[in-house]
Amino acid sequence: MAFFPDPPRLSKLYYRIGEVSEIVGVPRSVLRFWESEFSLEPPRTDSKQRLYRPSEIEHFLKIKYLLYTQKFTISGARQFLMKRNKPVEITALDVETFLQEVKTELLEIRHLLS
């Protein structure tokens, strides 16, 4: 089960800040503030307008969920997202243990079916 609500379906490759503001449901100034607080740097056009990809919009929606629904502080949300995005290290022992557990469960199922 996912921690965050499902994001809306986004059909374009890039969105301007006004569109993102409507999708996320916060003012443009809040999006710019979150950019600075969460180290987001969207690409810009030659005229310096921000362009947001769907993945960045999903990130904003996660931030909004943490701040507005879960009542995280800015630093708490930042730490939560950093920990959540950190790659998990899997050792050979973890894999071996997991495979042994799967084998045991399969043998139990085989026994029940025979």
Secondary structure, DSSP 8 states (H G I E B T S, - for coil): --SS-------SS-EEHHHHHHHHTS-HHHHHHHHHHTT----B-TT--BEE-HHHHHHHHHHHIIIIIS---HHHHHHHHHHHHS-----HHHHHHHHHHHHHHHHHHHHHH-
